[in-house]
Structure formats: C-alpha cells, structure tokens
C-alpha cells in the first residue's frame, strides 16, 4: 500500500517540478521567477523526503534540511537585491 502511495507522490511532485521549471524559464517578470525558484526548492525538499522514505535512509532528510536552509537564504538575498539593488548594506 505504501509503495502505491509513493509512486503517486513521486509522479505528482515530478509534475510540480516540471510546471515550476516552465514558470522559471518563461516567467514574465523577475518576481515570478524568484517565486518559481522558491517553489522549486520546496519541490526538491519533497522529492528528497519521499526518496528517504522509499529507501529508508536518514541522510536524505538531512539533505532536505540543508536545501531548505539554502533556499530560504537564497530567496531572501534575491528579493533584497530586487528591492534595493544590492545585498549587503
């Protein structure tokens, strides 16, 4: 039963990644692309968590935490750059 749920989850998150990549490449404006990049981080975290559940390994959960941290810092830096033109004051 869990195998079927994992296959469905992998498929749906894979579709979400594909749609997010489309918005990242074709976004009409920079804020749309930044939002797509942030969503891509979240989708990557979901894929890593699903892979960790599938393989039964804890290392994927730690990698997901690191990607979450880097994604947050990257999103804040990009938004600050768009608003002010520089990152460091």
C-alpha positions as a Markdown table, in Angstrom:
| # | Residue | x | y | z |
|---|---|---|---|---|
| 1 | Unk | 0.0 | 0.0 | 0.0 |
| 2 | Unk | 2.8 | 2.4 | 0.9 |
| 3 | Unk | 4.5 | 1.6 | -2.4 |
| 4 | Unk | 1.5 | 2.7 | -4.4 |
| 5 | Unk | 1.3 | 6.0 | -2.4 |
| 6 | Unk | 5.0 | 6.6 | -3.0 |
| 7 | Unk | 4.6 | 6.1 | -6.8 |
| 8 | Unk | 1.7 | 8.5 | -6.9 |
| 9 | Unk | 3.5 | 11.1 | -4.7 |
| 10 | Unk | 6.7 | 10.8 | -6.9 |
| 11 | Unk | 4.6 | 11.4 | -10.0 |
| 12 | Unk | 2.7 | 14.4 | -8.7 |
| 13 | Unk | 5.8 | 16.0 | -7.2 |
| 14 | Unk | 7.6 | 15.4 | -10.5 |
| 15 | Unk | 4.8 | 17.1 | -12.4 |
| 16 | Unk | 5.0 | 20.0 | -10.0 |
| 17 | Unk | 8.8 | 20.3 | -10.7 |
| 18 | Unk | 8.1 | 20.3 | -14.4 |
| 19 | Unk | 5.5 | 23.1 | -14.1 |
| 20 | Unk | 7.8 | 25.1 | -11.8 |
| 21 | Unk | 10.7 | 24.8 | -14.3 |
| 22 | Unk | 8.4 | 26.0 | -17.0 |
| 23 | Unk | 7.4 | 29.1 | -14.9 |
| 24 | Unk | 11.1 | 29.6 | -14.0 |
| 25 | Unk | 12.1 | 29.7 | -17.7 |
| 26 | Unk | 9.1 | 31.5 | -19.1 |
| 27 | Unk | 8.1 | 33.8 | -16.2 |
| 28 | Unk | 7.0 | 37.2 | -17.4 |
| 29 | Unk | 8.8 | 39.1 | -14.6 |
| 30 | Unk | 11.7 | 38.7 | -12.1 |
| 31 | Unk | 9.4 | 38.3 | -9.1 |
| 32 | Unk | 7.6 | 35.4 | -10.9 |
| 33 | Unk | 10.9 | 33.7 | -11.5 |
| 34 | Unk | 12.0 | 34.2 | -7.9 |
| 35 | Unk | 8.7 | 32.7 | -6.7 |
| 36 | Unk | 9.2 | 29.8 | -9.1 |
| 37 | Unk | 12.7 | 29.2 | -7.7 |
| 38 | Unk | 11.4 | 29.2 | -4.2 |
| 39 | Unk | 8.8 | 26.7 | -5.2 |
| 40 | Unk | 11.4 | 24.6 | -6.9 |
| 41 | Unk | 13.3 | 24.4 | -3.5 |
| 42 | Unk | 10.1 | 23.2 | -1.8 |
| 43 | Unk | 9.5 | 20.6 | -4.5 |
| 44 | Unk | 13.1 | 19.4 | -4.2 |
| 45 | Unk | 12.7 | 19.0 | -0.5 |
| 46 | Unk | 9.5 | 17.0 | -1.1 |
| 47 | Unk | 11.4 | 14.7 | -3.5 |
| 48 | Unk | 14.2 | 14.1 | -1.1 |
| 49 | Unk | 11.8 | 13.3 | 1.7 |
| 50 | Unk | 10.0 | 10.9 | -0.5 |
| 51 | Unk | 13.2 | 9.3 | -1.5 |
| 52 | Unk | 14.3 | 9.0 | 2.1 |
| 53 | Unk | 11.0 | 7.2 | 2.9 |
| 54 | Unk | 11.4 | 4.9 | -0.1 |
| 55 | Unk | 14.9 | 3.9 | 0.7 |
| 56 | Unk | 14.6 | 4.0 | 4.5 |
| 57 | Unk | 17.7 | 6.3 | 4.9 |
| 58 | Unk | 18.0 | 9.3 | 7.2 |
| 59 | Unk | 20.6 | 11.1 | 5.1 |
| 60 | Unk | 18.0 | 12.3 | 2.7 |
| 61 | Unk | 16.2 | 14.1 | 5.5 |
| 62 | Unk | 19.4 | 15.9 | 6.5 |
| 63 | Unk | 19.9 | 16.9 | 2.9 |
| 64 | Unk | 16.4 | 18.2 | 2.7 |
| 65 | Unk | 17.1 | 20.4 | 5.8 |
| 66 | Unk | 20.2 | 21.8 | 4.2 |
| 67 | Unk | 18.4 | 22.6 | 0.9 |
| 68 | Unk | 15.6 | 24.3 | 2.9 |
| 69 | Unk | 18.1 | 26.5 | 4.7 |
| 70 | Unk | 19.9 | 27.4 | 1.5 |
| 71 | Unk | 16.6 | 28.0 | -0.3 |
| 72 | Unk | 15.5 | 30.4 | 2.4 |
| 73 | Unk | 18.7 | 32.4 | 2.4 |
| 74 | Unk | 18.8 | 32.5 | -1.4 |
| 75 | Unk | 15.2 | 33.7 | -1.7 |
| 76 | Unk | 15.8 | 36.5 | 0.9 |
| 77 | Unk | 19.0 | 37.5 | -0.9 |
| 78 | Unk | 17.3 | 37.7 | -4.4 |
| 79 | Unk | 14.3 | 39.6 | -3.0 |
| 80 | Unk | 16.6 | 42.1 | -1.3 |
| 81 | Unk | 18.6 | 42.5 | -4.5 |
| 82 | Unk | 15.4 | 43.2 | -6.4 |
| 83 | Unk | 14.2 | 45.8 | -3.9 |
| 84 | Unk | 17.4 | 47.6 | -3.2 |
| 85 | Unk | 19.9 | 46.8 | -6.0 |
| 86 | Unk | 22.4 | 45.4 | -3.5 |
| 87 | Unk | 22.5 | 42.6 | -1.0 |
| 88 | Unk | 24.9 | 43.9 | 1.7 |
| 89 | Unk | 24.2 | 47.3 | 3.1 |
